[in-house]
Amino acid sequence: MSRIVAIIGRPNVGKSTLFNRLVESREAIVDEVSGVTRDRNYGICNWNGIDFSVIDTGGYVMNSDDIFEEEINKQVLLAIEESDLILFMVDVTTGIHELDNSVAGLLRKSGKKVILVVNKVDNAERLFDASEFYALGLGDFFNVSSINGSGTGDLLDAVVKNLPGPAPDILPELPRIAIVGRPNVGKSSLVNSLLGEERNIVTPLPGTTRDSIFTRYNKYHHDFFLVDTAGLRKKSKVREDIEFYSVMRAVRTIENSDICLLLIDGTRGIESQDLNIMSLILKNNKGLIILVNKWDLVEKDTNTSKLLEKEIKSKTAPFIDYDILFISAINKQRIHKVLDVIETVNTNRNRKVPTSELNEVMLEIIRNTPPPALKGKYVKIKYITQLPGRTPSFALFCNLPQYIKEPYRRFIENRIRENFDFTGIPVRVFFRKK
């Protein structure tokens, strides 16, 4: 399970450059997507086989030097609370700034592990200048140049060494269902409607990370864990910057889940923030069900739901193989249908297609629609198999995998979906050298 590393610091010290370098350190697993807010980024870094999440928290000062108490203090406190490890970045070319001192004071009091990163150290003279940052009182630091990568290997070694070890998995092997969405779309109402009054049917258990709670739902022949961080967890003392708070929460909630219920406000339709959360779900290879909530408040005719469903899928293309349910969490409208679809998506998530059946179906399709020739060379696909793992993944063995382009990969994925039900589940397709 991935841990969160937050990069903080004042503007123009090189946070985003370092972020880009960290999440691109192994391109095969880069998950950089726009976060739930416009100016934060979320990605996954892999260093020596260890995965961890990285959040670039953006700049703090907006138009005034007197903004610290309102904006900087608030967002730094949130980063401190939500992250497992903090990279505090400063700029050797400007020396210690007043804002650096203010942030350092908060970090010293936090009790969290902090790694001080002195950026733009790209020559011997600047190496000498960096010694000034001992005055921040945060101990030893790492000299890096995020633009050319020098020093980042040693920094990553230290990051991995100081990440908390994953807690033992104490939960039974049940599906983990997360309820996610923008603020005020009805997540807590849906939790309450699912759990209902009969509290004896739920068993609260401490989660495998410090701020997730898994609540067991065992009723009507359904048995799964609801993963909730914002609704079931006691609110922080920190005054919440809702957008920043929700992206940090969404990262943990999604990573701790198997299937995500993405709530959309039916009175507002699908918005950019909804699409960003969906992107986060798919990049983490989680199951997806979209729930359009507050449907009881929408003025509608016989085509309203069909038109909205068409609009949603047009905005999420090319991935459109998922269920959309129109619900009212308050009135418990179609709540039982939600439970049935969860069961179906979980079955699809665990589907293993026999190799013989896979080849019998797919090789016939490939013979009828082979990959386009490139430079007079023809790609011949010989064999296909499903790879082991939690996400349905398929390897197609061929003579020239480097000639396969994205449209054909998508064609193969769509044919797999048509013939073997993977509705609601991301499917990965790889072409490998035979």
Buried (B, 14 or more C-beta within 10 A) or exposed (E): BBBBBBBBBBEEBBBBBBBBBBBEBBEEEBBBBBBBBEEBBBBBBBBEEBBBBBBBBBBBBEEEEEBBEEBBBBBBBBBBBBBBBBBBBBBBEEEBBEBBEBBBEBBBEBEBBBBBBBBBBBEEEBBEBBEEBEEBEBEEBBBBBBBEEEBBEEBBEBBBEEBEEEEEEEBEEBBBBBBBBBEEBBBBBBBBBBBEEEEEEBEEBEBBBEBBBBBBBBBEEBEBBBBBBBBBEEEEEBEBBEBBBBBBBBBBBBBBBBBBBBBBBBBEBBEEBBBBBBBBBBBBBBBBBBBBBBBBEBEBEEEBBEEBBEEBBEBBEEBBBBBBBBBBBBEBBBBEBBBBBBBBBBBBBEEEBEEEEBBEBBBEBBEEEEBEEEEEEEBEBEBBBBEEEEBBBBBBBBEBBEBBEEEBBEBBBBBBBEBBBBBBBBBBBEBEEE
